[in-house]
Amino acid sequence: MKNFLKVLPFIVVLLLVANPALAAEAAKAPYQAADAAGYIGLGAGFAIGLAALGGAIGQGNSVRAALEGIARNPDAAGKIQTPMILGLALIESLVIFGFVVAFLLQDKI
């Protein structure tokens, strides 16, 4: 996790530099109301990416903790598995909410 936090700023900079919407916006001289579509598209892309990233990290942490608990006490596997699956479903619902927000943003383009 510490290595990921060290690399995260470089990933963000790479995404900002490599984004064609930003390059197209930089080529235009004055700002116009029609230019907002590029920013809306950029926001939709970030919404999907951050939702997937956050969901994957959250699910990984919860499964890791559940497996450590089962490894320490195998008799408690049934008591640990049900809340873990419920927690995974709630995390996934937040990811789906991020996707819905991104699709709603795309409708405004």
N, C-alpha and C positions, 0 to 999 in steps of 0.2 A: 504494500500500500504506500509506503514511503517513496519507493521508486516511482510509482505512478504519479504521486503529487509533485515530484521533481520534473517529470516529463510533461505534465499537464499544460504548463504555460507555453511550451514549444508547440504542442498540438493545437492550442487555441490560435497562436500566431500563424501557424501553417494554414489552418482553416480560413482565417481572415485574409491571408495573402492569396491563397489559391481560389478564392471564391470569385467566379465570373461576374456575379451580380455587383460586387464591389468594384471590380475592374471597369465594368460598363458605366457605373455611376461616376467614377473618377474621370472618365473621358468626357463627360458632359460638362458644359460650363456652368450655367445657372441651375438652381433647383427649381423644379416644376412639380405641380401636384401629381402628375402622372408618374413621377419618379418614385412615389411611395410604394408602388407595386414591387419594386426590387427589394425594398426593406421588409415588406410583408412576407415575401418569399424567403428572405434570409431568416426572419423570425420563425417561420414555419419549419425551416430546416433545423434551426437550433432547438426548437421545441421537440422535434422527433429525436434528435441526437441526445439531448440531455435527458429525456424521458427514458430512453433505452439504456443509457449509461447509468443513471441513478437506479433504475430497476435491477439491472444486472449486478451492481455492487451490493444493493440491499438484499437481493435473493442469495447471493453468494455468502454474505455474512451470516444470514439466518440459517442456511443449510449447514455451514461450517460449525456454527454453535450447536445446532441440533445433533450433528454427527459426533461432536466432541462429548456432548452429554450422553449419547447412546453408548459411546465407547467406554465412558467411565462407569456407567450403570446400565448394562444391557437389559435388565429387567424393566426399566422405565421406557423402553422403546415405544410402546403403545401410547403412553402418556405424553411423550414428546412429539411423536409423529403427527398427531391430529392438530395441535396448535401450530406446528410448523407449516402444515399444508394450508391452514387458514391464513396464517401470516403471509405466505407466498401468494395466495389469491388476492389478498388486500394490496400487496406491493404491485402485483400485475395490474390491478384495477387502476392504480395511479399511472402506470405506463400507458394503459389504454386511454385514460383521460388526457395525457399528453398528446397522443395521436389524434384524438378528437379535436383538441385545440389547434393542432397543426392543420387539420383538414378544414376547420372553420376559417383559419387565416388564409388558406389557399382559395377559398370561395370569394374572398375580397379582392383578389388579383384581377 
